[in-house]
Amino acid sequence: MSVAQYIAAKLPNSGELQRQKLLYYCQAWTLVWTGRPLFPDRIEAWQKGPVVPSVWKVQVTPDLGAVSDEEKAAVDAVLEFYGGMSGQSLMDLTHEEQPWQHAWGGRSPLERGAEEIRHVDMLRFYTQMSLTANVPNLKGTSAAAHSDEVREVAAAAAVRWKEALDLLAQ
């Protein structure tokens, strides 16, 4: 997968756990920023957090040219924000967040899981998070993303679309 290749090139010392969580956050934040997935691969809720099974334990060849300029901007923003965190720290963080928890479904930490973490859950949670927390910033959007006016419009849209998103999620 091209995004995994790009991450491996940008963070050559990253481990499997860290790369998997970074892939998850790249997908989640790209959904928020563009409304489209960054990659088509399924993300599942595993015991140690979100995992992209198609690249789990696959030897990834680092390649800075594997993604488009638009994709690079999104991945770079995520790497700037989360890239300094260890795999364990990222795992702990994902375990605190609703998308993984929803897909995990309250299983015991000793159980296995493979439920899909749905795009709608990621989009809803991270969009809401973007209104209230320190989050990654896609380059070129910093002025607009932090303005009170944009926050108010986004909050109103989140309320307006919540019912529709809930229906789609069923």
Secondary structure as a PSIPRED ss2 file (coil, helix, strand):
# PSIPRED VFORMAT (PSIPRED V4.0)

   1 M C   1.000  0.000  0.000
   2 S H   0.000  1.000  0.000
   3 V H   0.000  1.000  0.000
   4 A H   0.000  1.000  0.000
   5 Q H   0.000  1.000  0.000
   6 Y H   0.000  1.000  0.000
   7 I H   0.000  1.000  0.000
   8 A H   0.000  1.000  0.000
   9 A H   0.000  1.000  0.000
  10 K H   0.000  1.000  0.000
  11 L C   1.000  0.000  0.000
  12 P C   1.000  0.000  0.000
  13 N C   1.000  0.000  0.000
  14 S C   1.000  0.000  0.000
  15 G C   1.000  0.000  0.000
  16 E H   0.000  1.000  0.000
  17 L H   0.000  1.000  0.000
  18 Q H   0.000  1.000  0.000
  19 R H   0.000  1.000  0.000
  20 Q H   0.000  1.000  0.000
  21 K H   0.000  1.000  0.000
  22 L H   0.000  1.000  0.000
  23 L H   0.000  1.000  0.000
  24 Y H   0.000  1.000  0.000
  25 Y H   0.000  1.000  0.000
  26 C H   0.000  1.000  0.000
  27 Q H   0.000  1.000  0.000
  28 A H   0.000  1.000  0.000
  29 W H   0.000  1.000  0.000
  30 T H   0.000  1.000  0.000
  31 L H   0.000  1.000  0.000
  32 V H   0.000  1.000  0.000
  33 W H   0.000  1.000  0.000
  34 T H   0.000  1.000  0.000
  35 G C   1.000  0.000  0.000
  36 R C   1.000  0.000  0.000
  37 P C   1.000  0.000  0.000
  38 L C   1.000  0.000  0.000
  39 F C   1.000  0.000  0.000
  40 P C   1.000  0.000  0.000
  41 D C   1.000  0.000  0.000
  42 R C   1.000  0.000  0.000
  43 I C   1.000  0.000  0.000
  44 E E   0.000  0.000  1.000
  45 A E   0.000  0.000  1.000
  46 W E   0.000  0.000  1.000
  47 Q C   1.000  0.000  0.000
  48 K C   1.000  0.000  0.000
  49 G E   0.000  0.000  1.000
  50 P E   0.000  0.000  1.000
  51 V E   0.000  0.000  1.000
  52 V C   1.000  0.000  0.000
  53 P H   0.000  1.000  0.000
  54 S H   0.000  1.000  0.000
  55 V H   0.000  1.000  0.000
  56 W C   1.000  0.000  0.000
  57 K C   1.000  0.000  0.000
  58 V C   1.000  0.000  0.000
  59 Q C   1.000  0.000  0.000
  60 V C   1.000  0.000  0.000
  61 T C   1.000  0.000  0.000
  62 P C   1.000  0.000  0.000
  63 D C   1.000  0.000  0.000
  64 L C   1.000  0.000  0.000
  65 G C   1.000  0.000  0.000
  66 A C   1.000  0.000  0.000
  67 V C   1.000  0.000  0.000
  68 S C   1.000  0.000  0.000
  69 D H   0.000  1.000  0.000
  70 E H   0.000  1.000  0.000
  71 E H   0.000  1.000  0.000
  72 K H   0.000  1.000  0.000
  73 A H   0.000  1.000  0.000
  74 A H   0.000  1.000  0.000
  75 V H   0.000  1.000  0.000
  76 D H   0.000  1.000  0.000
  77 A H   0.000  1.000  0.000
  78 V H   0.000  1.000  0.000
  79 L H   0.000  1.000  0.000
  80 E H   0.000  1.000  0.000
  81 F H   0.000  1.000  0.000
  82 Y H   0.000  1.000  0.000
  83 G C   1.000  0.000  0.000
  84 G C   1.000  0.000  0.000
  85 M C   1.000  0.000  0.000
  86 S C   1.000  0.000  0.000
  87 G H   0.000  1.000  0.000
  88 Q H   0.000  1.000  0.000
  89 S H   0.000  1.000  0.000
  90 L H   0.000  1.000  0.000
  91 M H   0.000  1.000  0.000
  92 D H   0.000  1.000  0.000
  93 L H   0.000  1.000  0.000
  94 T H   0.000  1.000  0.000
  95 H H   0.000  1.000  0.000
  96 E C   1.000  0.000  0.000
  97 E C   1.000  0.000  0.000
  98 Q H   0.000  1.000  0.000
  99 P H   0.000  1.000  0.000
 100 W H   0.000  1.000  0.000
 101 Q H   0.000  1.000  0.000
 102 H H   0.000  1.000  0.000
 103 A H   0.000  1.000  0.000
 104 W H   0.000  1.000  0.000
 105 G C   1.000  0.000  0.000
 106 G C   1.000  0.000  0.000
 107 R C   1.000  0.000  0.000
 108 S C   1.000  0.000  0.000
 109 P C   1.000  0.000  0.000
 110 L C   1.000  0.000  0.000
 111 E C   1.000  0.000  0.000
 112 R C   1.000  0.000  0.000
 113 G C   1.000  0.000  0.000
 114 A C   1.000  0.000  0.000
 115 E E   0.000  0.000  1.000
 116 E E   0.000  0.000  1.000
 117 I C   1.000  0.000  0.000
 118 R C   1.000  0.000  0.000
 119 H H   0.000  1.000  0.000
 120 V H   0.000  1.000  0.000
 121 D H   0.000  1.000  0.000
 122 M H   0.000  1.000  0.000
 123 L H   0.000  1.000  0.000
 124 R H   0.000  1.000  0.000
 125 F H   0.000  1.000  0.000
 126 Y H   0.000  1.000  0.000
 127 T H   0.000  1.000  0.000
 128 Q H   0.000  1.000  0.000
 129 M H   0.000  1.000  0.000
 130 S H   0.000  1.000  0.000
 131 L H   0.000  1.000  0.000
 132 T H   0.000  1.000  0.000
 133 A C   1.000  0.000  0.000
 134 N C   1.000  0.000  0.000
 135 V C   1.000  0.000  0.000
 136 P C   1.000  0.000  0.000
 137 N C   1.000  0.000  0.000
 138 L C   1.000  0.000  0.000
 139 K C   1.000  0.000  0.000
 140 G C   1.000  0.000  0.000
 141 T C   1.000  0.000  0.000
 142 S H   0.000  1.000  0.000
 143 A H   0.000  1.000  0.000
 144 A H   0.000  1.000  0.000
 145 A H   0.000  1.000  0.000
 146 H C   1.000  0.000  0.000
 147 S C   1.000  0.000  0.000
 148 D H   0.000  1.000  0.000
 149 E H   0.000  1.000  0.000
 150 V H   0.000  1.000  0.000
 151 R H   0.000  1.000  0.000
 152 E H   0.000  1.000  0.000
 153 V H   0.000  1.000  0.000
 154 A H   0.000  1.000  0.000
 155 A H   0.000  1.000  0.000
 156 A H   0.000  1.000  0.000
 157 A H   0.000  1.000  0.000
 158 A H   0.000  1.000  0.000
 159 V H   0.000  1.000  0.000
 160 R H   0.000  1.000  0.000
 161 W H   0.000  1.000  0.000
 162 K H   0.000  1.000  0.000
 163 E H   0.000  1.000  0.000
 164 A H   0.000  1.000  0.000
 165 L H   0.000  1.000  0.000
 166 D H   0.000  1.000  0.000
 167 L H   0.000  1.000  0.000
 168 L H   0.000  1.000  0.000
 169 A H   0.000  1.000  0.000
 170 Q C   1.000  0.000  0.000
